[in-house]
Amino acid sequence: MYQQPKERKSSLGAMKNKMFSFLILLCVLILISFIPRTNSLTETTVDAHQKMVPFKGTMFTSYVQSGELPYQTAHLTGSGVTTHLGRTTVVADVSIDFSVDPIMVQGEATYTAANGDTFTTTYTGSFVENPDGTITGDVDHVITGGTGRFEMISGTFSAKVVNDPATLTGRQTFDGQISY
């Protein structure tokens, strides 16, 4: 009976160990590829096939303020057209701090597409009073969740806002990036 030399057996064993190690590494890499990645800004899961796309639009709003100065709240509703939603409605609740200059706001908003799919945001912003009586500001939104086709949405956008306290109406123009 033929016997392999001892050196050959040990080199075969080393090769088997290397092959086994390679297979383990390959399995680990495959498993890692299935772990969801997160967007650190919003802590929501981002599918590897999603890409950021522009989000733009204009909303016309009306609001009702309540509370005693210098701290008030407002309930805002509006409609307009935005990319990826088409005809859009918005409902937002706002906390307003008039004790500082510029005026500070923060709140939550829900945007609804014509088919009922929604996404929600939290936001903060600042406003200044203008000589003509309007209040203008910049508001930064972080998307926190969604429903329907926006179930996995993430992204951020800014709103340029012009409000008219005399008529309790406003206009918001959006510009940002979303992924869904």
N, C-alpha and C positions, 0 to 999 in steps of 0.2 A: 504494500500500500504506500502511495506517495504522500509525503508530508511536506508541507510548505516550510521553508526556512523561518526561524523565529523572527528575523528582522522584517520579513514580508508581512507576517501576522500583525505585528505592532503597527506597521505603516497602514495596513488595512483598517485596524482599529482606530487609528488617528483620523483616517479619512472618513470613517463612519461617524465619529464624534463631530467632525467639522460639518458633515452633511446634516447631521441631526441638529446642530447649533444653527445652521443656516435655515433649516425648515422652521425651527422655533422662532427665529427672528422674522421670517417671512409671515408666519401666522400672527405674530404680534403686530406687525405693520398693517396687515389686512384688518385686524380688529380695531386698531387705532383709526383707520380711515372711516369706520362706522360711528365713531364718537362724534356727537353734534358739536359744531363750533359755536361759540357765542360771540355776539357783538358786545364788547366791553362797555360801550356807551349806554346801551339800553338793557343789557343782560338778557336779551331774547335770543333764541336759537336762530341761526342763519343757515339755510340750506346751501350746500356748496354750489348748486346750480343757479342760485339767485344772484342777480347783479343789481347794482344801484342804478336807478333811473331818475331823471329829473321829475320833481313834483312842483307844479306851478298852478296858480289859479287866483280867482278873485271872488270874494264873498261880500255880500251886502247884509248888514246886520242891524238889529235893533236890540235895545237892552233896557232893563229896569234896575235901578240902583236902590239899595235899602241900607239902613243903618245910620249911625251918627258919625259925623266927621270927627276925627280924621280917618277913621277906619270904616270902610263900607264894603258891601258885597254887591255884585251885579249878576243877573241872569241874562245871558245873551242867546239869541236865536238868529239864524240867518240862512241865506241860500246863495248859490252861485254855481260856477263851473270850475272844476279842477281836473288836471290830468289824472288819468287812471280811475277816477270816480265818475266823471261826466257831471251831470246835474247833481249837486251836492247840497246837503243841509248840514248845519252845525248847531249844536247846543253846548253851551259852556257856562260854567260857574266860576266867578272871578272874585278874588279877595283883593281889595284896593287899599293902599296905604298912602294917604294924602299928607302924612306928617313929614315926609322926606321930599327932597328935591334932587333928582326927578321923582315923580310919582311912581311907586312900585306896584306891580301886579303879579299875581300867581294864580294858577287854577288848573282845571281839568276841562277837556273838550272832547266831544264825540262827533265825528264826521261820518255822514251816512250817504252812500251812493244811491242812485235811483232804484237799484234792485234790492236794497236793504242791507247790503254788506257794510260793515262799519270798521273804523279804527279809532282808537282813543289816544289822547296825548296828555302830558302834563306840560305846563309852560310857565315861564317867568318873563317879565319884561319891564320896561320903563317908559314913561310918558312925560311930555312937557306940555304946558299950556301955551298957546299961541295968542298973539295980539288980536286975531280975528275971532277968538272964542273957541276955536277947535282945539282938540287935544291930539297930538301925534305921538307915535311911539313905535318901538321895535319889540317884538315878542318872539322868543325862541321856544320852539316846540320839540319835545322828545316823544316819539311814538312808543306807547306802552303795551299795545295789544290790538287785536282785531278779530273780526268774524268773517265767515265765508271765504272769499278769495283773499282776504286780508288777514287770515288766521295766523300766518307766519310773518307778518309785516314788521319791518324795523326801519329806522331812519330818523332824520331830523329835518326841520325846515324853519325858516324865519318868516314872520309876517310883518309887513309895514302896515301900520294901522292909522287911520284918521277917524276920529270920533267927533260928533257934534253934540255936545251936552244940551243945546237948545232944543234939538229934535229927538234926542236919544237914539240916533242912528250912526252907523259907521261903515267903513269900507276897509277890508283887509286884502292885501295882495301877498300871495305866498311864493316862496322860492326855496327849494331844498332838494334833498335826495331821499328816495325811499327804495326799499327792496321788499318784494312780496312774491 
